[in-house]
Every structure is written in structure tokens, then in C-alpha cells.
Amino acid sequence: MAAPEISFENTEKAFNAKGNQELKRSLWLFKLMGNPTLVKAFSKLIVFAIKIGIPVRLPVKATIFKQFCGGESLEESKDVVKKLSRSHIGSILDYSVEGKESEEDFNRTKDEILKIIKLAKDDRAIPYTSVKLTGIAPFDLLEKINFKKPLSKDEEKEYQSLKVRLAEICNNASLSNVPIYFDAEESYIQEAIDSLAEEMMEIHNTKTAIVLTTLQMYRWDRIDYLNKLIQKAKDKKFFIGIKLVRGAYMERENLRASQMGYKSPIQTSKENTDSDFDKAVDICLENVDLITLCAGTHNEASSMHLISKMKELNIPNDHPHVYFSQLFGMSDHITYNLADAGYNVTKYLPYGPVNSVMPYLIRRAEENTGIAGQMGRELRLIILEKNRRHDSKLLTAGK
Ligand SMILES: Cc1cc2nc3c(=O)[nH]c(=O)nc-3n(C[C@H](O)[C@H](O)[C@H](O)COP(=O)(O)OP(=O)(O)OC[C@H]3O[C@@H](n4cnc5c(N)ncnc54)[C@H](O)[C@@H]3O)c2cc1C
């Protein structure tokens, strides 16, 4: 495979948009998050403090929220969108309010998505958007639909409301020409999500991919699903949009499978997940006229694999069907170096009231814990950059 001419080790480019204070804050935060006991204790404490009404909004907002979120509202997030755009990085705004269960909440989330679509219509800094189905419908309902269980009269009504909300979102996305990704969730509701996503793709993707779905490659059945989806799209003549991720619910999936005594949907090893991720990249790129691909990953090897495969297939860096994406606050060394080399790259930028985005923030803190893995990567590069700045200051002073 062709060798890439890009390095993710260039910390000067990676942290160019971060001032010294910001860099120090990130260093301090990732160091704290490196301690699993502390993360567990803090997570519990903050959830408890919110429950009993202790005001934690300001300290949380100035620290972990600032690292991983755009703002408390769409309006407040615009500054981050502009800042990313100056470095040629798109923003995927996501109203990250979780754990809500009322019709009112679901409609509020739907309205917020419509606002994002309206904003994105005239702004190239927001190339597409996303929807999490549990943000617009009850989890239990999706689970029943998933297993084709009979619905009560009330549930039937809820299902119709979900379909109306989804149709409104996808129609708006289509009319505004703003692609929308369906996020992937737990396997026991994913079939319901997949079938709704496919239904919307068939309707809206006749000219280009407006509705896009997500495949979690930690599942051993997703390559097969991808191949079947490609065949269906060819037969029914619609375009496909795929966001490839590894998957965020591994522990929950394995635990449920062992408790309920069925075969876990998760791969038997990380190597198998990595290998299927790269295989799926190859399949998507080999069908680049049909598929719009977004690689949602912080994995350097997978990102390099995608770059090499693009080269091998003579796909230009800025091909409109190929995107890379990382979460805001993480893996800037990948995002900024890709943007600098002319690849299409976005940051997934969550926003919402501090208390409501706490589940998202706790997941980020947990993901960044431990010496190995993500936290190690982030910390190593931030320290490298801090030292680089320190040395170059010394050099300047010595001149
Ligand atoms: C832009 C973007 C959008 C995302 N959207 C979604 C989404 O819609 N749905 C979703 O579920 N997640 C989503 N994620 C999160 C994603 O699934 C991963 O949890 C996260 O990105 C870490 O994986 P990685 O590819 O960055 O790489 P790595 O850090 O190399 O991989 C870590 C991942 O590998 C897998 N893994 C780890 N150990 C094992 C093992 N023993 N066996 C099998 N697999 C293993 C797990 O999925 C784990 O999260 C998104 C991430 C990004 C960046």
C-alpha cells in the first residue's frame, strides 16, 4: 500500500490553535483523568451534587465541559465553530442532552436539530449534522420495535410520533442539502435504528447521500451488514452514507450477553475490531462513487490506513465523499494534521446545559482514564508540545 506523507507527531500543527493557558488546562485535566479512582469518585460526587442541588455548573463549565463541549447553547457554541473553521475543520454540532424520556423533551431535541440544520444550510463550517434516536424516542420503545414485540396503544402512538419527528428532520436535511448521520447505539435497539435509517436513505438518497448511518466495527456481524447494504443500495438505486466507528458500549453489551446467556455481539478481541474497521474502510473506498464515508476514530493506525488506501486508489485528499472525524477535545494531533494536509476533517462538537451533558462528560472522563490507551496518547503529545514551546522560548531567549 502507498506510504502516507503525513505525520501525526507534529505537535506544533496539532496544538497551533491552543494558547499556553489552554494547553496547561488540557495537561492538568488529562493528568487528573489518568487516575481511575479519582475519575470514579468525581463522577459519583458530581452526579450526587447535581441531584441534591449543590451548584457545580461553574467549576464544571470552566474545566471538563470547556475541554469537550462547544457551549451550553447553539449560540454559545458558534465561537468554537468559527475557531475550528479557521483551521479548516468542520463542526458536527450535537445537542447532547441524554436520559430524557418525555414527548416534550423529544420535541425539544428535534427542534434543536432543525435549528442546527438551518444554521448549517448557509455555513460551510458545519458540513453535516447528526441525530441519536434515543434523543427523540424512548429507549424501551426502540427495544420493543427491535425485537418485533407487540406495541400497546400508547406505544403505537409513540412510534408514530417518532416517525413524524424523524420525517421532519430528514425532510429538512434534504431540502437544506445538509447530510445527517444516525448515531449507532446498543445492539438491542440497533436493528430498529438500522431499519429506520435504511428507510430514510431510500427516500432521501436518490441523488446523493443525505441520510447516513453508523456502523460499529466492534460487532462481528457488521462487514456482512455493510455488504448487504451495498447490494440493497445497488438494487434499489440509492446512495449510502456510512460513519465507521469502533463502538462505545462494549462493557454494557458483554455484560448483558453474559447475564442473559446469549452470544455477545462484540468481537472476541481488539485486533478483530481493528481489522474489521480497516476492512470496512477498504470496502467503502472501493465503492466511493456510491458511498460517502466518515471515519469516526482516534486510532492513528486506522487513520493512516485510510490515507494509504485513498492514495492507492487515487482518491484525492479532499474527495467530497471522504471525511475523518474526531471528538472535540480529543486527538487534535490527528485532526489538525489532517486538515493541514487538505483532508476533509470534522470535530464532533456536543453542546447543551452543563447538567444535561454530564453523562457525555463522564463517558469522556472514563474513556480517558488509565495509563494505556487514549489518555496516554493525549498526555504524551501535550507534554511533547509543552516541552517544544519551552525549548523554542529558550532558543528565542538565547538569540
Ligand atoms: C466522530 C465520532 C463519532 C462517534 N459516533 C459514535 C456512534 O455513533 N456510536 C458509537 O457507539 N460510538 C461512536 N463513537 C465512539 C467510538 O465508537 C469509539 O468508542 C471511540 O472513538 C474509540 O475508538 P477509536 O476508533 O477512536 O480507537 P481505539 O482507541 O483504538 O479503540 C477503542 C475501541 O476499540 C474497541 N475495543 C476495545 N477493546 C476491545 C476488545 N477487547 N474487543 C473488541 N473491541 C474492543 C471498543 O470499541 C473501544 O471503544 C464516535 C467517535 C467519534 C470520534
PDBQT file of the ligand as one rigid body, heavy atoms in Angstrom, charges set to zero:
ROOT
HETATM    1  C1  LIG A 401     -16.760  11.401  15.334  1.00  0.00    +0.000 C 
HETATM    2  C2  LIG A 401     -17.114  10.234  16.199  1.00  0.00    +0.000 A 
HETATM    3  C3  LIG A 401     -18.419   9.769  16.220  1.00  0.00    +0.000 A 
HETATM    4  C4  LIG A 401     -18.769   8.676  17.012  1.00  0.00    +0.000 A 
HETATM    5  N1  LIG A 401     -20.052   8.181  16.963  1.00  0.00    +0.000 NA
HETATM    6  C5  LIG A 401     -20.346   7.048  17.629  1.00  0.00    +0.000 A 
HETATM    7  C6  LIG A 401     -21.616   6.431  17.474  1.00  0.00    +0.000 A 
HETATM    8  O1  LIG A 401     -22.499   6.898  16.749  1.00  0.00    +0.000 OA
HETATM    9  N2  LIG A 401     -21.849   5.273  18.171  1.00  0.00    +0.000 N 
HETATM   10  C7  LIG A 401     -20.887   4.682  18.973  1.00  0.00    +0.000 A 
HETATM   11  O2  LIG A 401     -21.138   3.613  19.549  1.00  0.00    +0.000 OA
HETATM   12  N3  LIG A 401     -19.687   5.266  19.151  1.00  0.00    +0.000 NA
HETATM   13  C8  LIG A 401     -19.389   6.417  18.494  1.00  0.00    +0.000 A 
HETATM   14  N4  LIG A 401     -18.143   6.967  18.651  1.00  0.00    +0.000 N 
HETATM   15  C9  LIG A 401     -17.194   6.419  19.672  1.00  0.00    +0.000 C 
HETATM   16  C10 LIG A 401     -16.381   5.272  19.087  1.00  0.00    +0.000 C 
HETATM   17  O3  LIG A 401     -17.239   4.180  18.885  1.00  0.00    +0.000 OA
HETATM   18  C11 LIG A 401     -15.229   4.783  19.992  1.00  0.00    +0.000 C 
HETATM   19  O4  LIG A 401     -15.713   4.461  21.253  1.00  0.00    +0.000 OA
HETATM   20  C12 LIG A 401     -14.100   5.735  20.183  1.00  0.00    +0.000 C 
HETATM   21  O5  LIG A 401     -13.889   6.541  19.078  1.00  0.00    +0.000 OA
HETATM   22  C13 LIG A 401     -12.817   4.962  20.482  1.00  0.00    +0.000 C 
HETATM   23  O6  LIG A 401     -12.407   4.154  19.368  1.00  0.00    +0.000 OA
HETATM   24  P1  LIG A 401     -11.272   4.574  18.336  1.00  0.00    +0.000 P 
HETATM   25  O7  LIG A 401     -11.636   4.134  16.966  1.00  0.00    +0.000 OA
HETATM   26  O8  LIG A 401     -11.023   6.009  18.488  1.00  0.00    +0.000 OA
HETATM   27  O9  LIG A 401      -9.958   3.761  18.646  1.00  0.00    +0.000 OA
HETATM   28  P2  LIG A 401      -9.272   2.886  19.744  1.00  0.00    +0.000 P 
HETATM   29  O10 LIG A 401      -8.999   3.736  20.929  1.00  0.00    +0.000 OA
HETATM   30  O11 LIG A 401      -8.141   2.235  19.065  1.00  0.00    +0.000 OA
HETATM   31  O12 LIG A 401     -10.286   1.753  20.126  1.00  0.00    +0.000 OA
HETATM   32  C14 LIG A 401     -11.014   1.672  21.296  1.00  0.00    +0.000 C 
HETATM   33  C15 LIG A 401     -12.255   0.910  20.933  1.00  0.00    +0.000 C 
HETATM   34  O13 LIG A 401     -11.938  -0.410  20.467  1.00  0.00    +0.000 OA
HETATM   35  C16 LIG A 401     -12.952  -1.324  20.837  1.00  0.00    +0.000 C 
HETATM   36  N5  LIG A 401     -12.350  -2.356  21.712  1.00  0.00    +0.000 N 
HETATM   37  C17 LIG A 401     -11.544  -2.148  22.790  1.00  0.00    +0.000 A 
HETATM   38  N6  LIG A 401     -11.205  -3.316  23.372  1.00  0.00    +0.000 NA
HETATM   39  C18 LIG A 401     -11.810  -4.290  22.657  1.00  0.00    +0.000 A 
HETATM   40  C19 LIG A 401     -11.870  -5.709  22.790  1.00  0.00    +0.000 A 
HETATM   41  N7  LIG A 401     -11.230  -6.351  23.777  1.00  0.00    +0.000 N 
HETATM   42  N8  LIG A 401     -12.593  -6.401  21.884  1.00  0.00    +0.000 NA
HETATM   43  C20 LIG A 401     -13.242  -5.784  20.890  1.00  0.00    +0.000 A 
HETATM   44  N9  LIG A 401     -13.229  -4.429  20.706  1.00  0.00    +0.000 NA
HETATM   45  C21 LIG A 401     -12.526  -3.698  21.576  1.00  0.00    +0.000 A 
HETATM   46  C22 LIG A 401     -14.009  -0.507  21.577  1.00  0.00    +0.000 C 
HETATM   47  O14 LIG A 401     -14.962  -0.124  20.633  1.00  0.00    +0.000 OA
HETATM   48  C23 LIG A 401     -13.239   0.700  22.078  1.00  0.00    +0.000 C 
HETATM   49  O15 LIG A 401     -14.053   1.842  22.253  1.00  0.00    +0.000 OA
HETATM   50  C24 LIG A 401     -17.785   8.058  17.851  1.00  0.00    +0.000 A 
HETATM   51  C25 LIG A 401     -16.470   8.536  17.834  1.00  0.00    +0.000 A 
HETATM   52  C26 LIG A 401     -16.134   9.594  17.018  1.00  0.00    +0.000 A 
HETATM   53  C27 LIG A 401     -14.713  10.049  17.027  1.00  0.00    +0.000 C 
ENDROOT
TORSDOF 0
